Amino acid sequence: MWSKILCSTPRWLGHVLRMEGNRTAKKILDWKPPGGRRSRGRPRLTWKANVEKDLEAVGSSWYRAVREAQQRDRWRRTARCASKAREELR
């Protein structure tokens, strides 16, 4: 079950990146804390940070992912590579 979730993460990311800005999932993904600051302590490892790490493992970046997600055929290739890299890391 866990491996299915990990493999579907890149596909879901592409889906959310293609959404319009007023959709709830898109708002959550783009959310910034009010005033630009979080509370004291160690920063939490976010879902977005994990995805960025996976993208770096396949030689991509968040900026590139945002562009590629708009073209579904290119995104599918990137998502497959990211899923394979994620499986190898685990």
DRENPA-3360 file (N, C-alpha, C; in nm, 2 decimals, always signed):
BEGIN
1 = MWSKILCS = +0.08/-0.12/+0.00/+0.00/+0.00/+0.00/+0.09/+0.13/+0.00 ~ +0.19/+0.13/+0.09/+0.27/+0.24/+0.10/+0.34/+0.27/-0.03 ~ +0.39/+0.17/-0.10/+0.46/+0.19/-0.23/+0.37/+0.24/-0.34 ~ +0.24/+0.21/-0.33/+0.14/+0.26/-0.43/+0.13/+0.41/-0.40 ~ +0.12/+0.45/-0.28/+0.11/+0.60/-0.24/+0.23/+0.67/-0.29 ~ +0.35/+0.61/-0.27/+0.48/+0.68/-0.31/+0.49/+0.69/-0.46 ~ +0.44/+0.59/-0.53/+0.44/+0.60/-0.68/+0.34/+0.69/-0.74 ~ +0.23/+0.72/-0.67/+0.13/+0.80/-0.72/+0.16/+0.95/-0.69;
9 = TPRWLGHV = +0.25/+0.98/-0.60/+0.28/+1.12/-0.56/+0.31/+1.21/-0.68 ~ +0.41/+1.17/-0.77/+0.44/+1.25/-0.88/+0.32/+1.27/-0.97 ~ +0.24/+1.17/-0.99/+0.12/+1.19/-1.08/+0.03/+1.29/-1.02 ~ +0.00/+1.28/-0.89/-0.09/+1.37/-0.82/-0.03/+1.52/-0.83 ~ +0.10/+1.53/-0.81/+0.16/+1.66/-0.82/+0.13/+1.73/-0.95 ~ +0.15/+1.65/-1.06/+0.12/+1.70/-1.20/-0.03/+1.75/-1.21 ~ -0.12/+1.67/-1.15/-0.26/+1.70/-1.15/-0.28/+1.84/-1.08 ~ -0.22/+1.85/-0.96/-0.25/+1.98/-0.89/-0.18/+2.10/-0.96;
17 = LRMEGNRT = -0.06/+2.08/-1.01/+0.01/+2.19/-1.08/-0.07/+2.24/-1.20 ~ -0.15/+2.15/-1.26/-0.23/+2.19/-1.38/-0.36/+2.26/-1.34 ~ -0.40/+2.25/-1.21/-0.53/+2.31/-1.16/-0.52/+2.46/-1.17 ~ -0.64/+2.52/-1.17/-0.65/+2.67/-1.16/-0.62/+2.71/-1.02 ~ -0.58/+2.84/-1.01/-0.54/+2.89/-0.88/-0.64/+2.90/-0.77 ~ -0.77/+2.89/-0.81/-0.87/+2.90/-0.70/-0.91/+2.77/-0.64 ~ -0.86/+2.66/-0.69/-0.89/+2.53/-0.63/-0.82/+2.51/-0.50 ~ -0.88/+2.44/-0.41/-0.83/+2.42/-0.27/-0.69/+2.36/-0.27;
25 = AKKILDWK = -0.67/+2.25/-0.34/-0.54/+2.18/-0.34/-0.43/+2.27/-0.39 ~ -0.46/+2.35/-0.49/-0.36/+2.44/-0.55/-0.33/+2.55/-0.45 ~ -0.43/+2.60/-0.38/-0.41/+2.70/-0.27/-0.32/+2.64/-0.16 ~ -0.34/+2.52/-0.12/-0.27/+2.46/-0.01/-0.12/+2.44/-0.06 ~ -0.10/+2.40/-0.18/+0.03/+2.37/-0.23/+0.11/+2.50/-0.24 ~ +0.05/+2.61/-0.27/+0.11/+2.74/-0.29/+0.11/+2.83/-0.16 ~ +0.06/+2.77/-0.05/+0.04/+2.85/+0.08/+0.17/+2.89/+0.13 ~ +0.17/+3.02/+0.18/+0.29/+3.07/+0.25/+0.23/+3.12/+0.39;
33 = PPGGRRSR = +0.31/+3.11/+0.50/+0.26/+3.15/+0.63/+0.24/+3.30/+0.63 ~ +0.14/+3.35/+0.71/+0.12/+3.49/+0.72/+0.24/+3.56/+0.77 ~ +0.28/+3.67/+0.71/+0.40/+3.74/+0.75/+0.53/+3.68/+0.71 ~ +0.52/+3.56/+0.64/+0.64/+3.50/+0.59/+0.72/+3.42/+0.69 ~ +0.67/+3.41/+0.81/+0.75/+3.34/+0.92/+0.66/+3.23/+0.98 ~ +0.74/+3.12/+1.02/+0.68/+3.01/+1.09/+0.72/+3.03/+1.24 ~ +0.66/+2.94/+1.32/+0.70/+2.95/+1.47/+0.84/+2.90/+1.49 ~ +0.89/+2.92/+1.61/+1.02/+2.88/+1.65/+1.04/+2.73/+1.64;
41 = GRPRLTWK = +1.17/+2.69/+1.63/+1.20/+2.54/+1.63/+1.24/+2.50/+1.49 ~ +1.27/+2.37/+1.48/+1.32/+2.31/+1.36/+1.21/+2.31/+1.26 ~ +1.24/+2.35/+1.13/+1.13/+2.35/+1.03/+1.08/+2.21/+1.00 ~ +0.96/+2.19/+0.99/+0.90/+2.06/+0.95/+0.94/+2.03/+0.81 ~ +0.96/+1.90/+0.79/+0.98/+1.85/+0.65/+0.85/+1.84/+0.58 ~ +0.82/+1.92/+0.49/+0.69/+1.93/+0.42/+0.68/+1.83/+0.31 ~ +0.56/+1.80/+0.26/+0.54/+1.72/+0.14/+0.61/+1.78/+0.02 ~ +0.60/+1.91/+0.01/+0.66/+1.98/-0.10/+0.82/+1.96/-0.10;
49 = ANVEKDLE = +0.88/+1.97/+0.02/+1.02/+1.95/+0.03/+1.06/+1.81/-0.01 ~ +0.98/+1.71/+0.03/+1.01/+1.57/-0.01/+1.00/+1.56/-0.16 ~ +0.90/+1.62/-0.22/+0.89/+1.61/-0.37/+1.00/+1.68/-0.44 ~ +1.05/+1.79/-0.38/+1.16/+1.86/-0.44/+1.29/+1.78/-0.44 ~ +1.30/+1.70/-0.33/+1.42/+1.61/-0.31/+1.41/+1.50/-0.42 ~ +1.29/+1.45/-0.44/+1.27/+1.34/-0.54/+1.30/+1.40/-0.68 ~ +1.26/+1.52/-0.71/+1.28/+1.58/-0.84/+1.43/+1.60/-0.86 ~ +1.50/+1.64/-0.76/+1.65/+1.66/-0.77/+1.72/+1.53/-0.80;
57 = AVGSSWYR = +1.66/+1.42/-0.74/+1.72/+1.29/-0.76/+1.72/+1.24/-0.91 ~ +1.62/+1.30/-0.98/+1.61/+1.26/-1.13/+1.66/+1.38/-1.21 ~ +1.73/+1.48/-1.15/+1.79/+1.59/-1.23/+1.69/+1.69/-1.27 ~ +1.58/+1.71/-1.19/+1.48/+1.81/-1.22/+1.48/+1.91/-1.11 ~ +1.39/+2.01/-1.12/+1.37/+2.11/-1.01/+1.22/+2.14/-1.00 ~ +1.18/+2.21/-0.90/+1.04/+2.25/-0.88/+1.00/+2.34/-1.00 ~ +1.08/+2.44/-1.03/+1.05/+2.53/-1.14/+1.02/+2.45/-1.27 ~ +1.11/+2.36/-1.30/+1.10/+2.28/-1.42/+0.97/+2.19/-1.42;
65 = AVREAQQR = +0.94/+2.13/-1.30/+0.82/+2.05/-1.28/+0.69/+2.13/-1.31 ~ +0.69/+2.25/-1.26/+0.57/+2.34/-1.29/+0.55/+2.36/-1.44 ~ +0.66/+2.38/-1.51/+0.65/+2.40/-1.66/+0.61/+2.27/-1.72 ~ +0.67/+2.16/-1.69/+0.65/+2.03/-1.75/+0.51/+1.97/-1.72 ~ +0.45/+2.00/-1.61/+0.32/+1.95/-1.57/+0.22/+2.01/-1.67 ~ +0.24/+2.12/-1.73/+0.14/+2.18/-1.82/+0.13/+2.09/-1.95 ~ +0.24/+2.02/-1.98/+0.24/+1.93/-2.10/+0.24/+1.78/-2.05 ~ +0.12/+1.72/-2.05/+0.10/+1.59/-1.99/+0.19/+1.49/-2.03;
73 = DRWRRTAR = +0.22/+1.48/-2.16/+0.31/+1.37/-2.21/+0.45/+1.38/-2.15 ~ +0.50/+1.51/-2.14/+0.63/+1.53/-2.08/+0.63/+1.50/-1.93 ~ +0.52/+1.54/-1.87/+0.51/+1.52/-1.72/+0.50/+1.37/-1.69 ~ +0.43/+1.29/-1.77/+0.43/+1.14/-1.75/+0.56/+1.08/-1.74 ~ +0.65/+1.13/-1.84/+0.79/+1.07/-1.84/+0.86/+1.12/-1.71 ~ +0.85/+1.24/-1.67/+0.91/+1.29/-1.55/+0.86/+1.22/-1.43 ~ +0.73/+1.20/-1.42/+0.67/+1.13/-1.31/+0.71/+0.98/-1.30 ~ +0.73/+0.92/-1.41/+0.78/+0.78/-1.41/+0.92/+0.77/-1.35;
81 = CASKAREE = +1.01/+0.86/-1.40/+1.14/+0.87/-1.35/+1.15/+0.90/-1.20 ~ +1.07/+0.99/-1.16/+1.07/+1.03/-1.01/+1.02/+0.91/-0.93 ~ +0.92/+0.84/-0.98/+0.86/+0.72/-0.91/+0.97/+0.61/-0.89 ~ +1.04/+0.59/-1.00/+1.15/+0.48/-1.00/+1.26/+0.53/-0.90 ~ +1.30/+0.65/-0.91/+1.40/+0.70/-0.82/+1.36/+0.69/-0.67 ~ +1.24/+0.72/-0.65/+1.18/+0.71/-0.51/+1.18/+0.57/-0.46 ~ +1.15/+0.47/-0.55/+1.15/+0.33/-0.51/+1.29/+0.29/-0.47 ~ +1.39/+0.33/-0.55/+1.53/+0.29/-0.53/+1.59/+0.35/-0.40;
89 = LR = +1.54/+0.47/-0.36/+1.59/+0.53/-0.24/+1.53/+0.46/-0.12 ~ +1.42/+0.40/-0.13/+1.36/+0.33/-0.01/+1.40/+0.19/+0.01;
% end
